[in-house]
């Protein structure tokens, strides 16, 4: 019984070893490449258990298929206008074609080296096509970070996938910096732009104010002329009526005195004043009796 157990155990071990010798497993996070006599013959991207010929006929190379991030170094480049800027870019990538990746790159270290070179070339080329104002601007609508990153992703993705079997998932600008001189120049340009806008707005406001004042002065002149003409007409009419009244009063002095006394009473008694005075005083004797007033023509006739 003991010998049988040993034989069974040895058989199991040999079977397991043979199974690993003629098959292999690909996990969810892996892709694999099978080579036959040193030549790549089969690329596997789906997880599972696969058969193979024993070494040295076939070998299996496995690659990590998860997303990886490569961050470029901080480097200075120039924009379309010649302004120097300091940029740090990053790439999110993964192995899309194991066969092409193995033949063109082979190792992750070489893959990052190729990514670094391609990222530097495409970054400098694309940034050189855009003005500094598209990176730094007081007006957010003029900043084109998103479109610049998309251009970089498209160009870099096409290049590395065609040459190395690498898929670029995302590309971004992590850091953007400028030298002290460029910063000062930018602030001076921004200040000058603000001053120009301010002066333009003030000039437009002054022009509009002048227009309003001119129109108001013109209307005032017209209204004043109309008012003066109207006042002259009223004064003329009043003078004519007053002249007629004066003429009538000159013909009848008693009536004129009566009217003056009545006016005086109206002014004196306007605020309920209390006055102690002889009732025979002028013009208070009017409170006792009305004077006998006859037209001047009738009085002359009676005489």
C-alpha positions as CSV (number, residue, x, y, z in Angstrom):
1,X,0.0,0.0,0.0
2,X,2.8,2.3,0.8
3,X,4.5,1.7,-2.6
4,X,1.2,2.3,-4.3
5,X,0.7,5.7,-2.6
6,X,4.2,6.7,-3.6
7,X,3.6,5.7,-7.1
8,X,0.3,7.6,-7.3
9,X,2.0,10.7,-5.8
10,X,4.8,10.5,-8.3
11,X,2.3,10.1,-11.1
12,X,0.4,13.1,-10.0
13,X,3.5,15.2,-9.8
14,X,4.7,14.1,-13.2
15,X,1.2,14.8,-14.6
16,X,1.2,18.3,-13.2
17,X,4.7,19.0,-14.4
18,X,3.8,17.7,-17.9
19,X,0.6,19.8,-17.8
20,X,2.6,23.0,-17.1
21,X,5.2,21.9,-19.6
22,X,2.7,21.6,-22.5
23,X,0.2,24.3,-21.5
24,X,0.0,27.8,-19.9
25,X,-2.5,30.2,-18.3
26,X,-3.3,33.7,-19.3
27,X,-4.8,35.8,-16.5
28,X,-7.3,38.7,-16.8
29,X,-4.5,41.3,-16.5
30,X,-2.2,39.7,-19.0
31,X,-1.6,39.1,-22.7
32,X,0.8,36.4,-24.1
33,X,2.9,35.7,-27.1
34,X,4.0,32.2,-28.2
35,X,7.2,31.8,-30.1
36,X,8.1,28.7,-32.1
37,X,11.9,28.1,-32.6
38,X,12.4,31.8,-31.7
39,X,9.9,33.2,-34.1
40,X,6.6,34.8,-32.8
41,X,3.7,32.7,-34.0
42,X,0.7,33.4,-31.8
43,X,-0.6,36.4,-29.8
44,X,-3.2,35.8,-27.0
45,X,-5.2,38.6,-25.4
46,X,-8.1,36.7,-23.9
47,X,-7.7,35.0,-20.5
48,X,-7.8,31.2,-20.2
49,X,-5.7,28.0,-20.3
50,X,-3.9,27.3,-23.6
51,X,-1.8,24.3,-24.9
52,X,1.8,24.7,-26.2
53,X,4.6,22.6,-27.4
54,X,7.3,21.9,-24.8
55,X,10.5,23.9,-24.7
56,X,12.7,24.5,-26.6
57,X,10.2,24.2,-29.4
58,X,7.8,26.9,-28.0
59,X,8.3,29.6,-25.4
60,X,5.6,31.8,-23.9
61,X,6.2,35.5,-23.1
62,X,3.6,37.3,-20.9
63,X,2.9,41.0,-20.7
64,X,1.0,43.1,-18.3
65,X,-2.1,44.4,-20.2
66,X,-3.2,46.8,-17.5
67,X,-3.2,50.6,-18.0
68,X,0.2,52.2,-17.2
69,X,1.2,55.9,-16.8
70,X,4.4,57.3,-18.1
71,X,5.2,60.9,-17.0
72,X,7.7,62.8,-19.1
73,X,10.5,64.9,-17.7
74,X,10.2,68.7,-17.3
75,X,11.5,70.3,-20.5
76,X,11.4,73.7,-22.1
77,X,9.9,74.2,-25.5
78,X,8.7,77.2,-27.5
79,X,5.3,78.3,-28.7
80,X,4.5,79.6,-32.2
81,X,5.3,83.2,-31.2
82,X,8.7,82.1,-29.9
83,X,7.8,82.4,-26.1
84,X,9.6,79.7,-24.1
85,X,7.4,77.6,-21.7
86,X,8.2,74.7,-19.4
87,X,5.9,71.7,-19.9
88,X,5.5,68.3,-18.2
89,X,3.2,65.8,-20.1
90,X,2.0,62.3,-19.2
91,X,0.8,59.3,-21.2
92,X,-1.7,56.6,-20.1
93,X,-1.0,53.5,-22.2
94,X,-1.3,49.8,-22.5
95,X,-0.1,46.9,-24.8
96,X,-2.7,46.5,-27.6
97,X,-0.8,44.2,-29.9
98,X,1.6,41.8,-28.1
99,X,3.2,40.5,-31.3
100,X,4.1,43.9,-32.6
101,X,5.1,45.0,-29.1
102,X,7.4,42.0,-28.7
103,X,9.0,42.5,-32.1
104,X,9.5,46.3,-31.9
105,X,10.0,46.9,-28.2
106,X,10.5,43.6,-26.3
107,X,10.7,45.1,-22.7
108,X,8.9,47.7,-20.7
109,X,12.0,49.7,-20.3
110,X,12.5,50.0,-24.0
111,X,8.8,50.8,-24.4
112,X,9.1,53.8,-22.0
113,X,12.2,54.9,-23.9
114,X,10.3,54.9,-27.2
115,X,7.3,56.6,-25.5
116,X,9.6,59.3,-24.1
117,X,11.1,60.1,-27.5
118,X,7.8,60.1,-29.3
119,X,6.1,62.2,-26.6
120,X,8.9,64.8,-26.8
121,X,8.8,65.0,-30.6
122,X,5.0,65.3,-30.8
123,X,4.7,67.7,-27.8
124,X,7.3,70.1,-29.3
125,X,5.7,69.9,-32.7
126,X,2.2,70.6,-31.5
127,X,3.1,73.3,-29.0
128,X,5.1,75.0,-31.7
129,X,1.9,75.3,-33.7
130,X,0.0,77.3,-31.0
131,X,0.5,80.8,-29.6
132,X,1.3,81.4,-25.9
133,X,-2.1,83.1,-25.5
134,X,-3.7,79.7,-26.1
135,X,-2.0,78.4,-22.9
136,X,-2.1,81.5,-20.7
137,X,-4.9,84.1,-21.1
138,X,-7.1,86.3,-18.9
139,X,-10.0,85.3,-21.1
140,X,-10.8,81.6,-20.4
141,X,-12.6,81.2,-23.8
142,X,-9.2,81.7,-25.6
143,X,-7.4,78.9,-23.7
144,X,-7.2,75.8,-25.8
145,X,-5.8,73.2,-23.5
146,X,-8.4,70.5,-24.3
147,X,-7.9,70.8,-28.1
148,X,-4.1,70.8,-27.7
149,X,-4.1,67.7,-25.6
150,X,-6.4,66.0,-28.1
151,X,-4.1,66.8,-31.0
152,X,-1.2,65.4,-28.9
153,X,-3.1,62.2,-28.1
154,X,-4.2,61.6,-31.7
155,X,-0.7,62.1,-33.2
156,X,1.1,60.2,-30.5
157,X,-1.5,57.4,-30.5
158,X,-1.2,56.8,-34.2
159,X,2.6,56.8,-34.1
160,X,3.1,54.4,-31.2
161,X,0.3,52.0,-32.2
162,X,1.6,51.6,-35.8
163,X,5.2,51.2,-34.7
164,X,5.1,49.5,-31.3
165,X,1.6,48.0,-30.8
166,X,1.0,50.4,-27.9
167,X,-2.4,51.9,-27.4
168,X,-2.5,55.5,-26.0
169,X,-5.6,55.9,-23.8
170,X,-5.0,59.5,-22.7
171,X,-2.4,62.2,-22.9
172,X,-2.4,65.4,-20.8
173,X,-0.3,68.4,-19.8
174,X,0.4,68.0,-16.1
175,X,2.5,71.1,-15.5
176,X,2.9,74.4,-17.4
177,X,5.4,77.0,-16.3
178,X,7.0,80.1,-17.7
179,X,10.2,82.0,-16.8
180,X,10.2,85.2,-14.8
181,X,10.9,87.3,-17.8
182,X,8.0,85.7,-19.8
183,X,5.7,86.1,-16.8
184,X,6.6,89.8,-16.6
185,X,6.1,90.3,-20.3
186,X,2.7,88.5,-20.1
187,X,1.5,90.7,-17.2
188,X,2.7,93.8,-19.1
189,X,0.7,92.7,-22.2
190,X,-2.3,91.9,-20.1
191,X,-2.1,95.3,-18.4
192,X,-1.7,97.1,-21.7
193,X,-4.7,95.2,-23.1
194,X,-6.7,96.2,-20.1
195,X,-5.7,99.8,-20.4
196,X,-6.6,99.8,-24.1
197,X,-10.0,98.4,-23.3
198,X,-10.5,100.9,-20.5
199,X,-9.6,103.8,-22.7
200,X,-11.8,102.5,-25.4
201,X,-14.8,102.2,-23.0
202,X,-14.1,105.7,-21.5
203,X,-13.8,107.2,-25.0
204,X,-17.1,105.6,-26.0
205,X,-18.7,106.8,-22.8
206,X,-17.4,110.4,-23.3
207,X,-18.7,110.4,-26.9
208,X,-22.1,109.1,-25.8
209,X,-22.2,111.7,-23.0
210,X,-21.3,114.5,-25.4
211,X,-24.0,113.3,-27.8
212,X,-26.6,113.3,-24.9
213,X,-25.4,116.7,-23.7
214,X,-25.6,118.2,-27.2
215,X,-29.1,116.8,-27.7
216,X,-30.2,118.0,-24.3
217,X,-28.7,121.5,-24.9
218,X,-30.5,121.6,-28.3
219,X,-33.8,120.6,-26.8
220,X,-33.2,123.1,-23.9
221,X,-32.6,125.9,-26.4
222,X,-35.7,125.1,-28.3
223,X,-37.8,124.8,-25.1
224,X,-36.4,128.0,-23.7
225,X,-37.1,129.9,-26.9
226,X,-40.7,128.5,-26.9
227,X,-41.1,129.4,-23.2
228,X,-39.7,132.9,-23.7
229,X,-42.0,133.4,-26.7
230,X,-45.0,132.1,-24.6
231,X,-44.0,134.3,-21.7
232,X,-43.7,137.4,-23.9
233,X,-47.2,136.6,-25.3
234,X,-48.6,136.2,-21.8
235,X,-46.9,139.4,-20.6
236,X,-48.2,141.2,-23.6
237,X,-51.7,140.0,-23.0
238,X,-51.4,140.8,-19.3
239,X,-50.0,144.2,-20.0
240,X,-52.9,144.9,-22.4
241,X,-55.5,143.8,-19.9
242,X,-53.7,145.7,-17.1
243,X,-53.6,148.8,-19.3
244,X,-57.4,148.4,-19.8
245,X,-57.9,148.0,-16.0
246,X,-55.7,151.1,-15.3
247,X,-57.7,153.0,-17.8
248,X,-61.0,152.0,-16.2
249,X,-59.6,152.8,-12.7
250,X,-58.4,156.2,-13.8
251,X,-61.9,156.9,-14.9
252,X,-63.3,155.7,-11.5
253,X,-60.9,156.4,-8.6
254,X,-63.4,155.4,-5.9
255,X,-63.6,151.9,-7.4
256,X,-59.8,151.7,-7.4
257,X,-59.6,152.7,-3.7
258,X,-62.3,150.1,-2.9
259,X,-60.4,147.4,-4.7
260,X,-57.2,148.3,-2.9
261,X,-58.9,148.3,0.5
262,X,-60.5,144.9,-0.3
263,X,-57.1,143.5,-1.2
264,X,-55.6,144.8,2.0
265,X,-58.3,143.2,4.1
266,X,-57.7,139.8,2.4
267,X,-54.0,140.0,3.3
268,X,-54.6,141.1,6.9
269,X,-57.3,138.6,7.7
270,X,-55.7,135.7,5.8
271,X,-54.3,133.9,9.0
272,X,-57.2,134.6,11.4
273,X,-55.4,137.5,12.9
274,X,-56.9,139.3,15.9
275,X,-56.7,143.1,15.6
276,X,-58.1,145.8,17.9
277,X,-58.6,149.0,16.0
278,X,-61.2,151.5,15.5
279,X,-63.9,150.4,13.1
280,X,-63.7,153.8,11.3
281,X,-60.1,153.2,10.2
282,X,-59.3,152.3,6.7
283,X,-59.9,149.8,5.4
284,X,-61.9,148.3,8.3
285,X,-64.9,150.5,7.9
286,X,-65.8,148.3,5.0
287,X,-66.8,145.8,7.7
288,X,-69.5,148.1,8.9
289,X,-71.0,149.2,5.7
290,X,-70.4,149.1,2.0
291,X,-69.4,152.5,0.5
292,X,-71.7,154.0,-2.1
293,X,-69.9,153.5,-5.3
294,X,-71.3,154.6,-8.6
295,X,-69.8,154.6,-12.0
296,X,-68.0,157.8,-12.9
297,X,-70.3,158.3,-15.8
298,X,-73.5,158.0,-13.7
299,X,-72.1,160.4,-11.0
300,X,-71.4,162.9,-13.7
301,X,-74.8,162.6,-15.1
302,X,-76.5,163.2,-11.7
303,X,-74.5,166.4,-11.3
